[in-house]
Amino acid sequence: MVKTIVDPSLQAKMHQYHIVGRAAPTQKNPVPKIYRMRLFAKNAVLAKSRFWYFMKKMNKAKKSGGELLAINELFDPKPNKVNNYGIWLRYESRTNTHNMYKEYRDVTINGAVGQMYMEMAGRHRAHPNTIQIINTAVLKDSECKRSHVQEMHGEGLKYPVIRKVPMVSKKYRTTFKATRPNTFVH
């Protein structure tokens, strides 16, 4: 059996999880309210940690006094189709908390969220644990607002051929050449 080495840059960094949990039943509250969250994280352990982070903020339920009812990874139904994704988020900068809306084109929501984390780190110096994703949505072409996404829409979209190099006639072709090929054509 041959062991294949997969390039880590080709693997999805972020995964989408659907987590259901609640505070543990007590005598005061025998049937606590059940909460359900859709979270993005690198693995299931970090997703659970993120779930309890939000539960602690919302209703004072900690991991020690709570229970997880279900944790499932969500996958895109069509991972080969390019979609427009809108992401609403909140992040903490060095001075304040900011709300933001961003748009991306990708084949999966995980890829779009991965792009968002990279962009937030590069443009805004936002650390991943300070970013809270409020909502994500698949957008139609007419709903997109950002120009870098809109320029990829349209039926007659064409990409230019940058370097058109004429083929050498068959009688002058050789396997090895004494000089490097000239790829620049006027």
C-alpha positions in Angstrom: 0.0 0.0 0.0 1.4 3.4 -1.0 1.2 6.2 1.5 0.2 9.5 -0.3 1.5 12.8 0.9 -1.2 15.5 0.7 -0.1 19.1 0.3 -1.5 20.8 3.5 -2.3 24.0 1.4 -4.8 22.0 -0.6 -6.8 20.8 2.5 -9.6 22.9 4.0 -8.4 24.7 7.1 -11.8 25.5 8.5 -14.7 23.1 9.2 -18.3 23.9 9.9 -19.9 22.3 12.9 -23.5 22.1 14.2 -23.4 21.8 18.0 -26.4 21.3 20.3 -26.0 21.7 24.0 -27.6 23.0 27.2 -26.9 23.7 30.9 -27.0 20.6 33.0 -30.4 19.8 34.5 -30.7 20.9 38.2 -33.4 20.8 40.9 -34.2 24.5 40.1 -34.3 24.0 36.4 -35.0 20.3 35.5 -35.5 21.0 31.8 -33.0 23.7 30.7 -33.3 25.5 27.4 -31.5 23.8 24.5 -29.2 25.9 22.3 -28.0 25.1 18.8 -25.1 26.8 17.1 -23.4 26.7 13.7 -19.7 27.3 14.3 -16.5 27.4 12.2 -13.3 25.9 13.7 -10.2 24.0 12.7 -11.3 20.8 14.5 -14.1 19.5 16.7 -12.2 20.2 20.0 -11.9 24.0 19.1 -15.6 24.0 18.0 -16.7 22.7 21.4 -14.5 25.2 23.1 -16.1 28.0 21.0 -19.6 26.7 21.8 -18.9 27.0 25.6 -17.4 30.4 25.1 -20.7 31.7 23.6 -22.8 29.7 26.1 -20.9 31.3 29.0 -21.7 34.8 27.5 -25.3 34.1 26.8 -26.7 32.2 29.7 -24.0 31.6 32.3 -23.6 27.9 31.4 -20.1 26.6 31.6 -18.6 23.4 30.3 -18.4 22.0 33.9 -22.1 22.7 34.4 -23.4 21.8 31.0 -23.7 19.0 28.5 -23.4 18.6 24.7 -26.3 16.8 23.1 -24.9 16.6 19.5 -21.9 17.6 17.5 -22.0 17.2 13.7 -19.8 18.4 10.9 -21.7 20.1 8.1 -20.7 19.7 4.4 -21.7 21.7 1.3 -24.2 19.9 -0.9 -22.3 20.9 -4.1 -18.6 21.4 -3.4 -17.7 21.8 -7.1 -19.9 24.8 -7.8 -18.6 28.3 -7.3 -20.9 30.4 -5.1 -20.9 34.0 -3.8 -20.8 34.0 0.0 -21.6 36.9 2.3 -20.2 36.9 5.9 -21.3 39.2 8.7 -18.7 39.3 11.5 -17.6 41.2 14.6 -13.9 41.5 15.5 -11.9 43.3 18.2 -9.2 45.6 17.0 -6.6 47.1 19.3 -8.9 50.0 20.2 -12.5 48.9 19.7 -15.0 46.3 18.5 -16.1 46.5 14.9 -19.0 45.0 12.9 -18.2 44.1 9.2 -19.7 42.6 6.1 -17.5 40.8 3.6 -18.1 38.9 0.3 -16.1 36.0 -1.2 -16.3 33.6 -4.1 -15.4 30.0 -3.4 -16.6 26.5 -4.0 -17.4 25.9 -0.3 -18.4 28.0 2.7 -15.3 26.6 4.6 -13.1 28.0 1.9 -14.8 31.4 2.0 -14.4 31.5 5.8 -10.8 30.5 5.5 -10.3 33.4 3.0 -12.0 35.7 5.5 -9.7 34.7 8.4 -6.6 35.2 6.1 -7.9 38.7 5.0 -8.7 39.8 8.5 -5.2 38.8 9.7 -3.5 40.5 6.8 -5.6 43.7 6.4 -6.8 44.3 10.0 -4.3 42.4 12.1 -7.2 40.6 13.7 -6.4 37.5 15.7 -8.6 34.5 14.9 -10.0 34.2 18.4 -11.2 37.8 18.3 -13.3 37.2 15.2 -17.0 36.2 15.8 -18.9 35.1 12.7 -22.5 36.4 13.1 -24.0 35.0 9.9 -23.1 33.5 6.6 -25.3 33.3 3.4 -25.1 32.1 -0.2 -25.7 35.2 -2.4 -27.2 35.5 -5.8 -25.3 37.5 -8.4 -27.8 40.4 -8.1 -27.4 40.5 -4.3 -23.6 41.1 -4.3 -22.3 44.5 -3.3 -18.5 44.3 -3.5 -16.9 45.1 -6.8 -14.2 42.4 -6.6 -17.0 39.8 -6.5 -19.2 41.5 -9.1 -16.4 41.5 -11.7 -16.5 37.7 -11.8 -20.2 37.7 -12.8 -21.7 37.7 -16.3 -22.2 35.2 -19.1 -19.5 36.5 -21.5 -16.7 36.4 -19.0 -13.4 36.0 -20.8 -9.8 35.7 -19.6 -7.0 37.1 -21.7 -4.2 34.9 -23.0 -1.2 36.8 -21.7 1.7 35.3 -23.7 0.8 34.0 -27.1 4.0 32.3 -28.4 4.0 31.2 -32.0 4.7 27.5 -32.5 8.0 26.7 -34.1 7.6 24.8 -37.4 8.2 21.1 -37.2 11.5 21.0 -39.1 13.1 23.4 -36.6 11.9 21.7 -33.5 14.5 20.0 -31.3 14.5 18.6 -27.8 17.5 20.7 -26.6 18.4 24.3 -27.6 21.6 26.2 -27.1 19.7 29.4 -26.2 16.8 30.1 -23.9 13.4 30.6 -25.6 12.1 34.1 -26.1 8.5 34.2 -24.7 8.0 37.9 -25.3 6.1 38.7 -28.5 5.5 42.3 -29.6 
